[in-house]
Amino acid sequence: MKEDVKKRVTELRRALHRHNHLYYVLDEPEISDAEYDRLMQELTALETAYPELVEPDSPTQRVGARPLEKFETVAHTIPMLSLENAFDEEGVRAFDQRVRRFLNTDLPLLYTAEPKLDGVAVELVYENGRLAEGSTRGDGYTGELITPNIRTIKTVPLVLLNTVSVVIPSRLEVRGEVFIPVEAFKELNEERLDKGEPPFANPRNAAAGSLRQLDSRITAKRPLEIFCYGVGVVTDLEFTSHWEILQALKALGCRVNPNIKPKAPLEEIVAYYRDLLDRRHDFPFEMDGIVVKVDDLILQKRLGEKSRSPRWAIAHKFPPTQETTRVLKIDVQVGRTGALTPVAHLEPVPVGGVTVSRATLHNEDEIRRKDVRVGDTVWIQRAGDVIPEVVKVITTKRTGVEEPFQMPSVCPVCRSKVFRLQDEAVWRCVNANCPAQVKERIKHFSSKGAFDIDGLGVKLIGQLVDKGLLKSYAELFFLDKATVTNLERMGEKSAQNLIDAIDKSKQITLARFIYALGIRHVGEHMAHVLARHFKALGDLMSASREELMGIDEIGPQVSYSVRAFFDNPKNQRNIERMMVEAGVEFAPEETVAEEPLAGKTIVLTGALESMTRAEIKARIEALGGKVSSSVSRKTTYVVAGKDPGSKLDRAEELGIAILNEEEFTGLLSSQTMRQRGVGELASQIGEEGYEKG
């Protein structure tokens, strides 16, 4: 009898998963709601009678977990990077030119474009076809684990579909956008008003708040939906294009937006944007633009990423919501590179759910072009729906008392001269010791991605600089408790905590140190590139521009900035004070401490029995290597498991070293690395070759 029950439970689950997919994803139901309810009631009754048969991926388990006390965090295997934005057609054409220039081709490229939903990015992890984890994008590298809440979304499959066209991977990381449809959002707000609760400002805020409920039963009551748009780590499957990935996701039961333009030249992508812009209010969900992606995955790999965004994709944003307000005054802010940025102070006005009281005017040329004056009535918008900016002046509302603005001839903070290079639109303060620049440099230096000095906030930095106690970030390491205790709102305990935090920060990795220096055009990613290549600060400081430009991902702009920074005697002195006098020391990088695979690119093909693909990738990266999905002349090794594919043929054609699983395991062995060295092992492998089969 028990076996009959197990069989029936399995049948009911399969049927309900299938009907969920037909109803919520394909919008093609085959049975009535009443019939669906009968199947669900039967399954619920059987699982109640036989609780040992209950499984996490059962359709009955979408809701019911106990409320969480807090969210745990989880690291994304592959970072969920943000996108650069284009706000007009010229921006998209410039993106196309940049891509083709980087690839050194005049040939037209094919792009796949998708609606950009105004929602919340998430990652779904499937293991052997079952939903194992759900997390938010977070900062792109680490997100919050919200699996119970993700399970409540009916358009998220709990199990992947079995299909003859696509093999279910042992691990599949799906990226998607969670959102609330427009009409459902209106109904949700009406319900909240009826209950005396405040309405949500917009659908995105409602979706974000719903996903971050500690009680998944509350999330289940919110009308959340999802569209899947990409992948992270995928085992057992190989793709050649982004469109192929989307088709595979759809075949596996993931919901993919039906309004996608696949494999199209630039002009068709531009026309697609115009069409969606014209019809944006006809769709059941809110869009704030389209996402344009180079379709070919090999080209994507060649293009790579910058610090926070891929080079192969861009968001072409729709014109955001605009409002009118009045300019009360215009002042100038000074950044850590000395850049002077004019800022308009406005009569507060709500724009896109946020009250805006200040807006950037960018630079002098922008002010002149728009003829923005103090007292003007202006249109403002949140550029990219994020950064407030002045769009244009409503000149018909001028009364004659408006005052034109002039950029200052001296720095508004230190009164030093300002200069402007011919090829720049920005004026800069010439005084590297300008208090405003010093404050911003110290703020950057002590930030989380740099020295990460806990307790050193903006107000405290301001006090230290204004009182002449800090003239550079190097002087942080020479502060004492007595000096800090005398500052406003600083008692002995707080002062000691700060001194301890500064002392603790003296152990730092080379990559974080490079980032902390604040070199123009060197963000966190580029700092890691430099640290991985040079491994010693002295080697980086003495590197020529030619040597720098020989590094993958580094071009003329970065090489010039790096060389100019280290040629500056003041910067040299700051580094000397930190390293020699203050005792700053370099801690080993997690992936740099022992990197026998540094600079090596490895491609996997066929089935490997000793480890999963995710485990293999983690091991290779921990040893400094990179895993690629395609074979090229830059490939170092191809690892061939059981039933290798066409990648093996390509490797043989190019003369790439091929490893079987036993040889590959030996390559990963740290003992083998230490005793024999990668070079010796690689030479032996190259001589012995690989016998297919």
PyMOL commands that set and color helices and strands:
alter all, ss='L'
color gray80, all
select helices_A, chain A and resi 2-25+33-49+51-53+59-61+89-103+147-151+182-194+203-211+216-220+242-251+266-282+297-303+364-370+395-397+435-445+458-466+473-478+481-485+492-504+510-516+524-534+537-541+545-549+556-567+569-581+613-622+646-654+661-668+670-676+678-688
alter helices_A, ss='H'
color red, helices_A
select strands_A, chain A and resi 73-75+84-86+111-117+120-127+130-136+142-144+171-179+225-234+261-264+287-294+313-317+322-334+340-351+354-360+373-374+377-383+387-393+403-404+418-419+428-429+507-508+585-586+601-605+626-628+637-640+657-659
alter strands_A, ss='S'
color yellow, strands_A
deselect
rebuild
show_as cartoon
